[in-house]
Amino acid sequence: MVHSIEFCKRRLDMWLEAEEALATSQSYKMGTQELTRVNLSQVRKMITYWENELEKAKNGGKRYKSLRAVPRDL
């Protein structure tokens, strides 16, 4: 499934913000309640995923740009 460029940008920005939040603290306690954030490796995987999805969206659904090489014997 190919997502729109704007959708991919929003998701990528969201995961980049999550990575920044993890840089400051991963978990904390307030009284008896505790908040634990997502694992950094999971966040980085999602960043890579959305970077790839953004590239696919920019390329019209193609994952890679095709290049032509002509071997020459000089």
PyMOL Python script that loads the backbone (N, CA, C, O; Angstrom):
from pymol import cmd

cmd.read_pdbstr("""\
ATOM      1  N   MET A   1       0.842  -1.177   0.000  1.00  0.00           N
ATOM      2  CA  MET A   1       0.000   0.000   0.000  1.00  0.00           C
ATOM      3  C   MET A   1       0.889   1.243   0.000  1.00  0.00           C
ATOM      4  O   MET A   1       1.812   1.357   0.806  1.00  0.00           O
ATOM      5  N   VAL A   2       0.607   2.150  -0.892  1.00  0.00           N
ATOM      6  CA  VAL A   2       1.372   3.386  -0.973  1.00  0.00           C
ATOM      7  C   VAL A   2       0.594   4.475  -0.250  1.00  0.00           C
ATOM      8  O   VAL A   2      -0.576   4.725  -0.541  1.00  0.00           O
ATOM      9  N   HIS A   3       1.259   5.111   0.690  1.00  0.00           N
ATOM     10  CA  HIS A   3       0.653   6.207   1.438  1.00  0.00           C
ATOM     11  C   HIS A   3       0.954   7.516   0.729  1.00  0.00           C
ATOM     12  O   HIS A   3       1.844   7.585  -0.118  1.00  0.00           O
ATOM     13  N   SER A   4       0.199   8.560   1.085  1.00  0.00           N
ATOM     14  CA  SER A   4       0.473   9.872   0.499  1.00  0.00           C
ATOM     15  C   SER A   4       1.745  10.453   1.116  1.00  0.00           C
ATOM     16  O   SER A   4       2.161  10.057   2.206  1.00  0.00           O
ATOM     17  N   ILE A   5       2.342  11.381   0.411  1.00  0.00           N
ATOM     18  CA  ILE A   5       3.570  12.022   0.892  1.00  0.00           C
ATOM     19  C   ILE A   5       3.313  12.731   2.212  1.00  0.00           C
ATOM     20  O   ILE A   5       4.111  12.622   3.142  1.00  0.00           O
ATOM     21  N   GLU A   6       2.203  13.454   2.300  1.00  0.00           N
ATOM     22  CA  GLU A   6       1.890  14.189   3.533  1.00  0.00           C
ATOM     23  C   GLU A   6       1.694  13.243   4.716  1.00  0.00           C
ATOM     24  O   GLU A   6       2.160  13.523   5.820  1.00  0.00           O
ATOM     25  N   PHE A   7       1.008  12.130   4.488  1.00  0.00           N
ATOM     26  CA  PHE A   7       0.788  11.150   5.551  1.00  0.00           C
ATOM     27  C   PHE A   7       2.121  10.603   6.047  1.00  0.00           C
ATOM     28  O   PHE A   7       2.348  10.494   7.252  1.00  0.00           O
ATOM     29  N   CYS A   8       2.997  10.263   5.113  1.00  0.00           N
ATOM     30  CA  CYS A   8       4.315   9.732   5.478  1.00  0.00           C
ATOM     31  C   CYS A   8       5.128  10.758   6.252  1.00  0.00           C
ATOM     32  O   CYS A   8       5.808  10.414   7.218  1.00  0.00           O
ATOM     33  N   LYS A   9       5.062  12.019   5.831  1.00  0.00           N
ATOM     34  CA  LYS A   9       5.792  13.076   6.537  1.00  0.00           C
ATOM     35  C   LYS A   9       5.279  13.235   7.959  1.00  0.00           C
ATOM     36  O   LYS A   9       6.067  13.395   8.891  1.00  0.00           O
ATOM     37  N   ARG A  10       3.945  13.192   8.131  1.00  0.00           N
ATOM     38  CA  ARG A  10       3.372  13.321   9.481  1.00  0.00           C
ATOM     39  C   ARG A  10       3.816  12.170  10.375  1.00  0.00           C
ATOM     40  O   ARG A  10       4.203  12.383  11.525  1.00  0.00           O
ATOM     41  N   ARG A  11       3.760  10.956   9.847  1.00  0.00           N
ATOM     42  CA  ARG A  11       4.174   9.789  10.634  1.00  0.00           C
ATOM     43  C   ARG A  11       5.661   9.837  10.963  1.00  0.00           C
ATOM     44  O   ARG A  11       6.060   9.526  12.085  1.00  0.00           O
ATOM     45  N   LEU A  12       6.469  10.219  10.003  1.00  0.00           N
ATOM     46  CA  LEU A  12       7.909  10.317  10.240  1.00  0.00           C
ATOM     47  C   LEU A  12       8.189  11.365  11.309  1.00  0.00           C
ATOM     48  O   LEU A  12       8.997  11.131  12.207  1.00  0.00           O
ATOM     49  N   ASP A  13       7.528  12.520  11.222  1.00  0.00           N
ATOM     50  CA  ASP A  13       7.700  13.565  12.239  1.00  0.00           C
ATOM     51  C   ASP A  13       7.291  13.065  13.619  1.00  0.00           C
ATOM     52  O   ASP A  13       7.953  13.361  14.614  1.00  0.00           O
ATOM     53  N   MET A  14       6.196  12.306  13.675  1.00  0.00           N
ATOM     54  CA  MET A  14       5.723  11.768  14.948  1.00  0.00           C
ATOM     55  C   MET A  14       6.779  10.859  15.578  1.00  0.00           C
ATOM     56  O   MET A  14       7.045  10.952  16.777  1.00  0.00           O
ATOM     57  N   TRP A  15       7.381   9.982  14.773  1.00  0.00           N
ATOM     58  CA  TRP A  15       8.380   9.068  15.308  1.00  0.00           C
ATOM     59  C   TRP A  15       9.682   9.781  15.652  1.00  0.00           C
ATOM     60  O   TRP A  15      10.382   9.377  16.580  1.00  0.00           O
ATOM     61  N   LEU A  16      10.010  10.828  14.921  1.00  0.00           N
ATOM     62  CA  LEU A  16      11.199  11.619  15.269  1.00  0.00           C
ATOM     63  C   LEU A  16      10.989  12.334  16.601  1.00  0.00           C
ATOM     64  O   LEU A  16      11.920  12.452  17.398  1.00  0.00           O
ATOM     65  N   GLU A  17       9.767  12.812  16.843  1.00  0.00           N
ATOM     66  CA  GLU A  17       9.451  13.426  18.134  1.00  0.00           C
ATOM     67  C   GLU A  17       9.520  12.394  19.254  1.00  0.00           C
ATOM     68  O   GLU A  17       9.976  12.700  20.356  1.00  0.00           O
ATOM     69  N   ALA A  18       9.071  11.182  18.977  1.00  0.00           N
ATOM     70  CA  ALA A  18       9.143  10.113  19.981  1.00  0.00           C
ATOM     71  C   ALA A  18      10.592   9.806  20.333  1.00  0.00           C
ATOM     72  O   ALA A  18      10.921   9.577  21.497  1.00  0.00           O
ATOM     73  N   GLU A  19      11.457   9.801  19.322  1.00  0.00           N
ATOM     74  CA  GLU A  19      12.880   9.557  19.572  1.00  0.00           C
ATOM     75  C   GLU A  19      13.462  10.665  20.445  1.00  0.00           C
ATOM     76  O   GLU A  19      14.253  10.401  21.351  1.00  0.00           O
ATOM     77  N   GLU A  20      13.070  11.889  20.172  1.00  0.00           N
ATOM     78  CA  GLU A  20      13.548  13.020  20.974  1.00  0.00           C
ATOM     79  C   GLU A  20      13.056  12.913  22.418  1.00  0.00           C
ATOM     80  O   GLU A  20      13.804  13.199  23.353  1.00  0.00           O
ATOM     81  N   ALA A  21      11.804  12.504  22.600  1.00  0.00           N
ATOM     82  CA  ALA A  21      11.259  12.341  23.950  1.00  0.00           C
ATOM     83  C   ALA A  21      11.997  11.245  24.711  1.00  0.00           C
ATOM     84  O   ALA A  21      12.222  11.365  25.916  1.00  0.00           O
ATOM     85  N   LEU A  22      12.372  10.182  24.013  1.00  0.00           N
ATOM     86  CA  LEU A  22      13.119   9.103  24.661  1.00  0.00           C
ATOM     87  C   LEU A  22      14.508   9.546  25.088  1.00  0.00           C
ATOM     88  O   LEU A  22      15.073   9.009  26.042  1.00  0.00           O
ATOM     89  N   ALA A  23      15.057  10.525  24.385  1.00  0.00           N
ATOM     90  CA  ALA A  23      16.397  11.010  24.731  1.00  0.00           C
ATOM     91  C   ALA A  23      16.404  11.676  26.101  1.00  0.00           C
ATOM     92  O   ALA A  23      17.429  11.681  26.783  1.00  0.00           O
ATOM     93  N   THR A  24      15.268  12.237  26.509  1.00  0.00           N
ATOM     94  CA  THR A  24      15.216  12.913  27.806  1.00  0.00           C
ATOM     95  C   THR A  24      14.909  11.955  28.946  1.00  0.00           C
ATOM     96  O   THR A  24      15.496  12.067  30.022  1.00  0.00           O
ATOM     97  N   SER A  25      13.991  11.007  28.726  1.00  0.00           N
ATOM     98  CA  SER A  25      13.699  10.004  29.761  1.00  0.00           C
ATOM     99  C   SER A  25      12.883   8.879  29.152  1.00  0.00           C
ATOM    100  O   SER A  25      12.053   9.103  28.271  1.00  0.00           O
ATOM    101  N   GLN A  26      13.127   7.664  29.631  1.00  0.00           N
ATOM    102  CA  GLN A  26      12.402   6.521  29.086  1.00  0.00           C
ATOM    103  C   GLN A  26      11.235   6.113  29.985  1.00  0.00           C
ATOM    104  O   GLN A  26      10.225   5.608  29.494  1.00  0.00           O
ATOM    105  N   SER A  27      11.364   6.325  31.285  1.00  0.00           N
ATOM    106  CA  SER A  27      10.253   6.000  32.176  1.00  0.00           C
ATOM    107  C   SER A  27      10.334   6.872  33.425  1.00  0.00           C
ATOM    108  O   SER A  27      11.400   7.359  33.803  1.00  0.00           O
ATOM    109  N   TYR A  28       9.178   7.051  34.046  1.00  0.00           N
ATOM    110  CA  TYR A  28       9.159   7.790  35.303  1.00  0.00           C
ATOM    111  C   TYR A  28       7.948   7.379  36.123  1.00  0.00           C
ATOM    112  O   TYR A  28       6.996   6.801  35.599  1.00  0.00           O
ATOM    113  N   LYS A  29       7.995   7.685  37.426  1.00  0.00           N
ATOM    114  CA  LYS A  29       6.932   7.323  38.355  1.00  0.00           C
ATOM    115  C   LYS A  29       6.334   8.573  38.968  1.00  0.00           C
ATOM    116  O   LYS A  29       7.033   9.547  39.247  1.00  0.00           O
ATOM    117  N   MET A  30       5.019   8.524  39.174  1.00  0.00           N
ATOM    118  CA  MET A  30       4.316   9.562  39.925  1.00  0.00           C
ATOM    119  C   MET A  30       3.435   8.831  40.932  1.00  0.00           C
ATOM    120  O   MET A  30       2.378   8.305  40.584  1.00  0.00           O
ATOM    121  N   GLY A  31       3.876   8.807  42.158  1.00  0.00           N
ATOM    122  CA  GLY A  31       3.136   8.066  43.167  1.00  0.00           C
ATOM    123  C   GLY A  31       3.182   6.580  42.871  1.00  0.00           C
ATOM    124  O   GLY A  31       4.258   5.985  42.799  1.00  0.00           O
ATOM    125  N   THR A  32       2.008   5.980  42.701  1.00  0.00           N
ATOM    126  CA  THR A  32       1.945   4.548  42.412  1.00  0.00           C
ATOM    127  C   THR A  32       1.861   4.250  40.917  1.00  0.00           C
ATOM    128  O   THR A  32       1.902   3.090  40.509  1.00  0.00           O
ATOM    129  N   GLN A  33       1.745   5.292  40.107  1.00  0.00           N
ATOM    130  CA  GLN A  33       1.642   5.087  38.660  1.00  0.00           C
ATOM    131  C   GLN A  33       3.004   5.235  37.997  1.00  0.00           C
ATOM    132  O   GLN A  33       3.817   6.073  38.387  1.00  0.00           O
ATOM    133  N   GLU A  34       3.231   4.410  36.996  1.00  0.00           N
ATOM    134  CA  GLU A  34       4.502   4.450  36.278  1.00  0.00           C
ATOM    135  C   GLU A  34       4.234   4.497  34.774  1.00  0.00           C
ATOM    136  O   GLU A  34       3.363   3.791  34.266  1.00  0.00           O
ATOM    137  N   LEU A  35       4.990   5.332  34.073  1.00  0.00           N
ATOM    138  CA  LEU A  35       4.899   5.436  32.618  1.00  0.00           C
ATOM    139  C   LEU A  35       6.206   4.950  32.024  1.00  0.00           C
ATOM    140  O   LEU A  35       7.277   5.447  32.371  1.00  0.00           O
ATOM    141  N   THR A  36       6.116   3.984  31.134  1.00  0.00           N
ATOM    142  CA  THR A  36       7.297   3.487  30.429  1.00  0.00           C
ATOM    143  C   THR A  36       7.077   3.713  28.944  1.00  0.00           C
ATOM    144  O   THR A  36       6.049   3.326  28.388  1.00  0.00           O
ATOM    145  N   ARG A  37       8.040   4.335  28.321  1.00  0.00           N
ATOM    146  CA  ARG A  37       7.916   4.641  26.895  1.00  0.00           C
ATOM    147  C   ARG A  37       8.413   3.474  26.049  1.00  0.00           C
ATOM    148  O   ARG A  37       9.000   2.518  26.557  1.00  0.00           O
ATOM    149  N   VAL A  38       8.168   3.574  24.775  1.00  0.00           N
ATOM    150  CA  VAL A  38       8.563   2.537  23.816  1.00  0.00           C
ATOM    151  C   VAL A  38      10.080   2.407  23.772  1.00  0.00           C
ATOM    152  O   VAL A  38      10.803   3.371  24.024  1.00  0.00           O
ATOM    153  N   ASN A  39      10.544   1.236  23.457  1.00  0.00           N
ATOM    154  CA  ASN A  39      11.963   0.941  23.329  1.00  0.00           C
ATOM    155  C   ASN A  39      12.565   1.754  22.178  1.00  0.00           C
ATOM    156  O   ASN A  39      11.943   1.891  21.125  1.00  0.00           O
ATOM    157  N   LEU A  40      13.759   2.287  22.376  1.00  0.00           N
ATOM    158  CA  LEU A  40      14.416   3.118  21.371  1.00  0.00           C
ATOM    159  C   LEU A  40      14.647   2.365  20.065  1.00  0.00           C
ATOM    160  O   LEU A  40      14.521   2.948  18.988  1.00  0.00           O
ATOM    161  N   SER A  41      14.981   1.089  20.142  1.00  0.00           N
ATOM    162  CA  SER A  41      15.213   0.331  18.904  1.00  0.00           C
ATOM    163  C   SER A  41      13.929   0.220  18.080  1.00  0.00           C
ATOM    164  O   SER A  41      13.981   0.242  16.850  1.00  0.00           O
ATOM    165  N   GLN A  42      12.778   0.099  18.746  1.00  0.00           N
ATOM    166  CA  GLN A  42      11.502   0.060  18.033  1.00  0.00           C
ATOM    167  C   GLN A  42      11.227   1.392  17.348  1.00  0.00           C
ATOM    168  O   GLN A  42      10.739   1.429  16.218  1.00  0.00           O
ATOM    169  N   VAL A  43      11.541   2.478  18.033  1.00  0.00           N
ATOM    170  CA  VAL A  43      11.328   3.806  17.465  1.00  0.00           C
ATOM    171  C   VAL A  43      12.210   3.988  16.235  1.00  0.00           C
ATOM    172  O   VAL A  43      11.752   4.501  15.214  1.00  0.00           O
ATOM    173  N   ARG A  44      13.449   3.578  16.324  1.00  0.00           N
ATOM    174  CA  ARG A  44      14.360   3.718  15.175  1.00  0.00           C
ATOM    175  C   ARG A  44      13.914   2.855  13.993  1.00  0.00           C
ATOM    176  O   ARG A  44      14.064   3.263  12.841  1.00  0.00           O
ATOM    177  N   LYS A  45      13.368   1.671  14.266  1.00  0.00           N
ATOM    178  CA  LYS A  45      12.839   0.836  13.186  1.00  0.00           C
ATOM    179  C   LYS A  45      11.679   1.542  12.485  1.00  0.00           C
ATOM    180  O   LYS A  45      11.564   1.502  11.260  1.00  0.00           O
ATOM    181  N   MET A  46      10.824   2.185  13.275  1.00  0.00           N
ATOM    182  CA  MET A  46       9.688   2.888  12.688  1.00  0.00           C
ATOM    183  C   MET A  46      10.140   4.115  11.903  1.00  0.00           C
ATOM    184  O   MET A  46       9.543   4.445  10.878  1.00  0.00           O
ATOM    185  N   ILE A  47      11.176   4.789  12.367  1.00  0.00           N
ATOM    186  CA  ILE A  47      11.720   5.929  11.627  1.00  0.00           C
ATOM    187  C   ILE A  47      12.227   5.453  10.268  1.00  0.00           C
ATOM    188  O   ILE A  47      11.945   6.077   9.245  1.00  0.00           O
ATOM    189  N   THR A  48      12.967   4.359  10.256  1.00  0.00           N
ATOM    190  CA  THR A  48      13.467   3.796   9.000  1.00  0.00           C
ATOM    191  C   THR A  48      12.311   3.385   8.094  1.00  0.00           C
ATOM    192  O   THR A  48      12.343   3.625   6.887  1.00  0.00           O
ATOM    193  N   TYR A  49      11.292   2.766   8.683  1.00  0.00           N
ATOM    194  CA  TYR A  49      10.125   2.342   7.910  1.00  0.00           C
ATOM    195  C   TYR A  49       9.463   3.538   7.232  1.00  0.00           C
ATOM    196  O   TYR A  49       9.177   3.493   6.035  1.00  0.00           O
ATOM    197  N   TRP A  50       9.219   4.611   7.994  1.00  0.00           N
ATOM    198  CA  TRP A  50       8.524   5.765   7.416  1.00  0.00           C
ATOM    199  C   TRP A  50       9.412   6.556   6.462  1.00  0.00           C
ATOM    200  O   TRP A  50       8.901   7.202   5.547  1.00  0.00           O
ATOM    201  N   GLU A  51      10.718   6.522   6.655  1.00  0.00           N
ATOM    202  CA  GLU A  51      11.615   7.129   5.662  1.00  0.00           C
ATOM    203  C   GLU A  51      11.500   6.384   4.336  1.00  0.00           C
ATOM    204  O   GLU A  51      11.451   7.002   3.272  1.00  0.00           O
ATOM    205  N   ASN A  52      11.457   5.051   4.403  1.00  0.00           N
ATOM    206  CA  ASN A  52      11.305   4.240   3.190  1.00  0.00           C
ATOM    207  C   ASN A  52       9.944   4.454   2.538  1.00  0.00           C
ATOM    208  O   ASN A  52       9.844   4.549   1.315  1.00  0.00           O
ATOM    209  N   GLU A  53       8.890   4.532   3.362  1.00  0.00           N
ATOM    210  CA  GLU A  53       7.550   4.769   2.822  1.00  0.00           C
ATOM    211  C   GLU A  53       7.466   6.142   2.155  1.00  0.00           C
ATOM    212  O   GLU A  53       6.807   6.298   1.127  1.00  0.00           O
ATOM    213  N   LEU A  54       8.130   7.129   2.740  1.00  0.00           N
ATOM    214  CA  LEU A  54       8.144   8.470   2.153  1.00  0.00           C
ATOM    215  C   LEU A  54       8.841   8.446   0.798  1.00  0.00           C
ATOM    216  O   LEU A  54       8.375   9.075  -0.152  1.00  0.00           O
ATOM    217  N   GLU A  55       9.944   7.731   0.706  1.00  0.00           N
ATOM    218  CA  GLU A  55      10.648   7.610  -0.577  1.00  0.00           C
ATOM    219  C   GLU A  55       9.768   6.927  -1.621  1.00  0.00           C
ATOM    220  O   GLU A  55       9.729   7.344  -2.778  1.00  0.00           O
ATOM    221  N   LYS A  56       9.061   5.871  -1.203  1.00  0.00           N
ATOM    222  CA  LYS A  56       8.162   5.185  -2.135  1.00  0.00           C
ATOM    223  C   LYS A  56       7.066   6.131  -2.615  1.00  0.00           C
ATOM    224  O   LYS A  56       6.728   6.149  -3.799  1.00  0.00           O
ATOM    225  N   ALA A  57       6.512   6.918  -1.691  1.00  0.00           N
ATOM    226  CA  ALA A  57       5.454   7.864  -2.063  1.00  0.00           C
ATOM    227  C   ALA A  57       5.982   8.913  -3.036  1.00  0.00           C
ATOM    228  O   ALA A  57       5.288   9.297  -3.977  1.00  0.00           O
ATOM    229  N   LYS A  58       7.198   9.372  -2.809  1.00  0.00           N
ATOM    230  CA  LYS A  58       7.796  10.366  -3.707  1.00  0.00           C
ATOM    231  C   LYS A  58       8.086   9.775  -5.078  1.00  0.00           C
ATOM    232  O   LYS A  58       8.056  10.492  -6.079  1.00  0.00           O
ATOM    233  N   ASN A  59       8.369   8.469  -5.138  1.00  0.00           N
ATOM    234  CA  ASN A  59       8.689   7.799  -6.399  1.00  0.00           C
ATOM    235  C   ASN A  59       7.457   7.196  -7.062  1.00  0.00           C
ATOM    236  O   ASN A  59       7.581   6.403  -7.996  1.00  0.00           O
ATOM    237  N   GLY A  60       6.285   7.560  -6.593  1.00  0.00           N
ATOM    238  CA  GLY A  60       5.062   7.035  -7.201  1.00  0.00           C
ATOM    239  C   GLY A  60       4.818   5.569  -6.915  1.00  0.00           C
ATOM    240  O   GLY A  60       4.223   4.873  -7.738  1.00  0.00           O
ATOM    241  N   GLY A  61       5.260   5.088  -5.777  1.00  0.00           N
ATOM    242  CA  GLY A  61       5.030   3.702  -5.392  1.00  0.00           C
ATOM    243  C   GLY A  61       6.196   2.778  -5.660  1.00  0.00           C
ATOM    244  O   GLY A  61       6.195   1.635  -5.204  1.00  0.00           O
ATOM    245  N   LYS A  62       7.186   3.247  -6.386  1.00  0.00           N
ATOM    246  CA  LYS A  62       8.368   2.427  -6.644  1.00  0.00           C
ATOM    247  C   LYS A  62       9.326   2.581  -5.482  1.00  0.00           C
ATOM    248  O   LYS A  62       9.569   3.695  -5.018  1.00  0.00           O
ATOM    249  N   ARG A  63       9.865   1.486  -5.014  1.00  0.00           N
ATOM    250  CA  ARG A  63      10.767   1.548  -3.870  1.00  0.00           C
ATOM    251  C   ARG A  63      12.096   2.189  -4.243  1.00  0.00           C
ATOM    252  O   ARG A  63      12.634   2.987  -3.476  1.00  0.00           O
ATOM    253  N   TYR A  64      12.620   1.855  -5.391  1.00  0.00           N
ATOM    254  CA  TYR A  64      13.921   2.364  -5.800  1.00  0.00           C
ATOM    255  C   TYR A  64      13.805   3.048  -7.159  1.00  0.00           C
ATOM    256  O   TYR A  64      12.981   2.673  -7.994  1.00  0.00           O
ATOM    257  N   LYS A  65      14.622   4.028  -7.354  1.00  0.00           N
ATOM    258  CA  LYS A  65      14.724   4.639  -8.670  1.00  0.00           C
ATOM    259  C   LYS A  65      15.572   3.708  -9.530  1.00  0.00           C
ATOM    260  O   LYS A  65      16.578   3.171  -9.067  1.00  0.00           O
ATOM    261  N   SER A  66      15.167   3.523 -10.768  1.00  0.00           N
ATOM    262  CA  SER A  66      15.960   2.641 -11.623  1.00  0.00           C
ATOM    263  C   SER A  66      17.041   3.441 -12.334  1.00  0.00           C
ATOM    264  O   SER A  66      16.820   4.562 -12.794  1.00  0.00           O
ATOM    265  N   LEU A  67      18.179   2.847 -12.405  1.00  0.00           N
ATOM    266  CA  LEU A  67      19.313   3.447 -13.095  1.00  0.00           C
ATOM    267  C   LEU A  67      19.768   2.482 -14.172  1.00  0.00           C
ATOM    268  O   LEU A  67      19.668   1.266 -14.009  1.00  0.00           O
ATOM    269  N   ARG A  68      20.261   3.018 -15.258  1.00  0.00           N
ATOM    270  CA  ARG A  68      20.762   2.171 -16.332  1.00  0.00           C
ATOM    271  C   ARG A  68      22.274   2.312 -16.378  1.00  0.00           C
ATOM    272  O   ARG A  68      22.804   3.423 -16.379  1.00  0.00           O
ATOM    273  N   ALA A  69      22.953   1.197 -16.416  1.00  0.00           N
ATOM    274  CA  ALA A  69      24.412   1.196 -16.516  1.00  0.00           C
ATOM    275  C   ALA A  69      24.805   0.444 -17.782  1.00  0.00           C
ATOM    276  O   ALA A  69      24.260  -0.618 -18.087  1.00  0.00           O
ATOM    277  N   VAL A  70      25.738   1.002 -18.494  1.00  0.00           N
ATOM    278  CA  VAL A  70      26.233   0.363 -19.708  1.00  0.00           C
ATOM    279  C   VAL A  70      27.696   0.022 -19.486  1.00  0.00           C
ATOM    280  O   VAL A  70      28.537   0.918 -19.412  1.00  0.00           O
ATOM    281  N   PRO A  71      28.014  -1.278 -19.377  1.00  0.00           N
ATOM    282  CA  PRO A  71      29.414  -1.656 -19.173  1.00  0.00           C
ATOM    283  C   PRO A  71      30.225  -1.367 -20.440  1.00  0.00           C
ATOM    284  O   PRO A  71      29.778  -1.623 -21.557  1.00  0.00           O
ATOM    285  N   ARG A  72      31.395  -0.842 -20.237  1.00  0.00           N
ATOM    286  CA  ARG A  72      32.269  -0.515 -21.368  1.00  0.00           C
ATOM    287  C   ARG A  72      33.660  -1.047 -21.098  1.00  0.00           C
ATOM    288  O   ARG A  72      34.144  -1.009 -19.967  1.00  0.00           O
ATOM    289  N   ASP A  73      34.284  -1.532 -22.120  1.00  0.00           N
ATOM    290  CA  ASP A  73      35.657  -2.000 -22.028  1.00  0.00           C
ATOM    291  C   ASP A  73      36.524  -0.981 -22.756  1.00  0.00           C
ATOM    292  O   ASP A  73      36.556  -0.936 -23.986  1.00  0.00           O
ATOM    293  N   LEU A  74      37.215  -0.176 -21.987  1.00  0.00           N
ATOM    294  CA  LEU A  74      38.015   0.890 -22.600  1.00  0.00           C
ATOM    295  C   LEU A  74      39.386   0.441 -22.929  1.00  0.00           C
ATOM    296  O   LEU A  74      40.183   1.221 -23.450  1.00  0.00           O
TER     297      LEU A  74
END
""", "prot")
cmd.dss("prot")
cmd.show_as("cartoon", "prot")
cmd.util.cbc("prot")
cmd.orient("prot")
